[in-house]
Amino acid sequence: MQATWKPHEKHGELTAKGDLPDTVFAFPSQRKEPMTDAKHVRNAVARFDQVTDVSDEDRALAFANIKKAAEHYDVELTETSWRDLGVHPQAHRKEAAAKAVKTKRERGTVKNAAAKGAAARKR
């Protein structure tokens, strides 16, 4: 699969996602997982299996783009195939999150978690 990723860096100013060209995204057709620096490349790898509604071809292109961006930003990839990053999106994330909240409520730790989240947002 031929990568479509090209570097795009705007230094000194914030860039909205809508301002970025399609060539910056791991999944360019869906405009998912922008890769404008090493941190975003690592994020695209970590979230690869969370992207939903994409075909195997889209995943192959995304992996080629991730590899190209990783090489550009000197990010080491140990994966050799997109299948190493995860095939199945996490379809039941909402259910898992609801179950976690229920468990925290039962244990009485939900207030502590909410307080930690509020404190983090204030920083």
C-alpha positions as CSV (number, residue, x, y, z in Angstrom):
1,M,0.0,0.0,0.0
2,Q,1.4,3.4,-1.0
3,A,1.4,5.9,1.8
4,T,-0.3,9.3,1.3
5,W,1.1,11.0,4.4
6,K,3.1,14.2,4.0
7,P,4.6,16.3,6.8
8,H,2.7,19.4,7.8
9,E,3.9,21.6,10.5
10,K,2.8,25.1,11.4
11,H,5.2,26.5,14.0
12,G,4.1,29.2,16.4
13,E,0.4,28.9,15.9
14,L,-2.4,26.6,16.8
15,T,-4.0,24.6,14.0
16,A,-7.6,23.5,14.0
17,K,-8.3,20.0,12.7
18,G,-10.3,21.5,9.8
19,D,-7.3,23.4,8.6
20,L,-5.2,20.3,8.1
21,P,-4.8,18.7,4.7
22,D,-6.0,15.1,4.3
23,T,-2.4,14.0,3.8
24,V,-1.7,14.6,7.5
25,F,-4.1,11.9,8.7
26,A,-3.4,8.2,9.2
27,F,-7.0,7.6,7.9
28,P,-7.2,10.4,5.2
29,S,-10.6,9.6,3.8
30,Q,-12.2,9.7,7.3
31,R,-9.8,12.5,8.5
32,K,-9.0,10.5,11.6
33,E,-5.7,10.4,13.6
34,P,-3.8,13.5,12.5
35,M,0.0,13.1,12.7
36,T,1.7,16.4,12.9
37,D,4.5,15.5,15.3
38,A,6.0,12.4,17.1
39,K,3.4,12.6,19.9
40,H,0.6,12.4,17.4
41,V,2.2,9.5,15.6
42,R,2.4,7.5,18.9
43,N,-1.2,8.5,19.6
44,A,-2.3,7.2,16.2
45,V,-0.6,3.8,17.0
46,A,-2.2,3.6,20.4
47,R,-5.7,4.4,19.1
48,F,-5.5,2.4,15.9
49,D,-7.9,-0.2,17.0
50,Q,-10.4,2.4,18.3
51,V,-11.1,3.7,14.8
52,T,-14.5,2.5,13.7
53,D,-16.3,2.2,10.3
54,V,-13.1,1.6,8.2
55,S,-12.3,-1.2,5.8
56,D,-9.2,-3.4,5.8
57,E,-7.9,-1.3,2.9
58,D,-8.3,1.8,5.0
59,R,-6.4,0.2,7.8
60,A,-3.6,-0.9,5.4
61,L,-3.3,2.7,4.1
62,A,-3.4,4.1,7.7
63,F,-0.5,1.7,8.7
64,A,1.5,2.8,5.7
65,N,0.9,6.4,6.7
66,I,1.9,5.7,10.3
67,K,5.1,4.0,9.2
68,K,6.0,7.0,6.9
69,A,5.2,9.5,9.7
70,A,7.1,7.4,12.3
71,E,10.2,7.4,10.1
72,H,10.0,11.1,9.5
73,Y,9.6,11.9,13.2
74,D,12.1,9.2,14.4
75,V,9.4,7.2,16.2
76,E,10.4,3.5,16.6
77,L,7.7,1.1,15.5
78,T,8.0,-2.6,16.5
79,E,4.9,-3.5,14.6
80,T,5.4,-4.8,11.0
81,S,1.7,-5.0,9.9
82,W,-1.5,-3.2,10.7
83,R,-2.8,-6.4,12.1
84,D,-0.2,-6.1,14.9
85,L,-2.0,-2.9,16.0
86,G,-5.4,-4.4,16.4
87,V,-8.0,-5.6,13.9
88,H,-11.2,-5.0,15.8
89,P,-12.3,-1.6,17.0
90,Q,-13.5,-1.4,20.6
91,A,-17.2,-1.7,19.7
92,H,-18.3,-2.0,23.3
93,R,-16.4,1.0,24.8
94,K,-19.6,2.7,26.1
95,E,-20.8,-0.5,27.8
96,A,-17.4,-1.0,29.4
97,A,-17.3,2.5,30.7
98,A,-20.8,2.2,32.1
99,K,-19.8,-1.0,33.8
100,A,-16.7,0.7,35.3
101,V,-18.8,3.5,36.7
102,K,-21.3,1.0,38.2
103,T,-18.4,-0.8,39.9
104,K,-16.9,2.4,41.2
105,R,-20.3,3.4,42.6
106,E,-20.6,0.0,44.3
107,R,-17.2,0.4,45.8
108,G,-17.8,4.0,46.8
109,T,-14.9,5.3,44.7
110,V,-16.8,7.1,42.1
111,K,-16.6,10.4,44.0
112,N,-12.9,10.1,44.3
113,A,-12.6,9.5,40.6
114,A,-14.8,12.5,39.8
115,A,-12.7,14.7,42.1
116,K,-9.5,13.6,40.5
117,G,-11.0,14.4,37.0
118,A,-12.1,17.8,38.2
119,A,-8.7,18.6,39.6
120,A,-7.0,17.5,36.4
121,R,-9.3,19.7,34.3
122,K,-8.4,22.8,36.5
123,R,-4.7,22.4,35.8
